[in-house]
Amino acid sequence: MKPKKKMIFKLDKILDERGLSVMKFAEQTKLNRSTISRIYHNHNSGITLDLLLKITEALNITPNDLIETVIVKSEEKYIPESKEG
């Protein structure tokens, strides 16, 4: 059986590394704070390409920097696909 995979956003790590809060990032980008919060906490099932472009341009990153494919081991534990043996 193939392992179940999921794509997650790494916005939490990126903003934390830069010392930015969800509120500050939303203010700087003029994006909806609740939308940014859902992405930050991975409570979003997907985003539009337009929103993806706005986020990546504001952070000067690529979509690959923001999104990661993980293997779902349980409901709460994700393992990066690249680290699965």
C-alpha positions in Angstrom: 0.0 0.0 0.0 1.3 3.4 -1.0 1.8 5.8 1.9 -0.6 8.7 2.2 0.9 12.0 1.2 -0.1 15.5 2.0 1.2 19.0 1.0 1.9 21.4 3.8 2.8 25.0 4.0 6.0 26.1 5.7 4.9 29.6 6.3 5.2 29.2 10.0 8.9 28.3 9.8 9.6 31.1 7.2 7.9 33.8 9.2 9.4 32.6 12.5 12.9 32.7 11.0 12.3 36.2 9.8 10.8 37.4 13.1 7.5 38.2 11.5 4.1 37.6 13.1 1.0 36.6 11.1 -0.4 40.0 11.9 2.7 41.9 10.8 3.0 39.9 7.6 -0.7 40.4 6.8 -0.3 44.1 7.4 2.8 44.4 5.2 1.2 42.4 2.3 -2.3 43.8 2.7 -3.5 40.1 2.7 -6.4 38.9 4.9 -5.0 38.1 8.4 -7.3 35.0 8.9 -6.2 33.6 5.5 -2.6 34.0 6.4 -3.3 32.5 9.9 -4.9 29.4 8.3 -1.9 28.9 6.0 0.5 29.5 8.9 -1.2 26.8 11.0 -1.8 24.4 8.0 -5.6 24.7 8.5 -6.1 25.4 4.8 -6.9 22.8 2.2 -5.5 24.9 -0.6 -4.8 28.4 -1.9 -5.2 30.1 -5.2 -2.2 30.6 -7.5 -2.7 34.4 -7.1 -2.4 34.1 -3.3 0.6 31.8 -3.7 2.3 34.4 -6.0 1.6 37.3 -3.6 3.0 35.4 -0.6 6.1 34.1 -2.4 6.8 37.5 -4.0 6.4 39.3 -0.6 8.9 36.9 1.0 11.2 36.7 -2.1 10.9 32.9 -2.2 9.8 30.2 -4.6 6.7 28.0 -4.2 9.1 25.1 -3.5 10.3 27.1 -0.5 6.8 27.5 0.8 5.2 24.1 0.1 6.5 20.6 1.1 5.2 17.1 0.4 5.1 14.9 3.5 4.1 11.4 4.2 1.3 11.1 6.7 2.1 8.6 9.5 -0.8 9.5 11.7 -3.3 12.3 11.9 -0.8 14.6 13.6 2.6 13.4 12.5 4.2 14.3 9.2 7.5 13.1 7.8 9.1 15.0 4.9 8.9 12.8 1.8 12.6 13.4 1.1 13.5 11.8 4.5 11.4 8.6 4.0 13.5 5.7 3.2 
